[in-house]
Amino acid sequence: MIKVMTYLADHLFSLRQEIAHLQNMNNHYVSKTEHSPLDESALELRTVRLRQIKKELADMLIRPKDAKVWWERLSKSRIA
C-alpha cells in the first residue's frame, strides 16, 4: 500500500510540474503580440493536455465503493 501511495504522490508531483510548464508556455504565448500558425497549434495542444490532466485528476477522485476495484484500477494505470 505504501508503494501505491508513493506512486500517487510521485504522479501528482509530475502532473503539478507539467501544469506549471504549460502555464509558463501559455504566459509566454500571451506576452507575444503576433502568433504564428505554429504558436496557435502549440496553444491548442497545451489546451488539450490541460483538459486531459483535469479529467485524470477528476477520475482519481472517483473511488469505487469496493476498495479492491480501486486498487486494481490503480495498478493497471501504473502498468500502462
ABEGO torsion letter per residue (X at the ends): XAAAAAAAAAAAAAAAAAAAAAAAAAAAAAABABBBAAAAAAAAAAAAAAAAAAAAAAAAABBBABAAAAAAAAAAAAAX
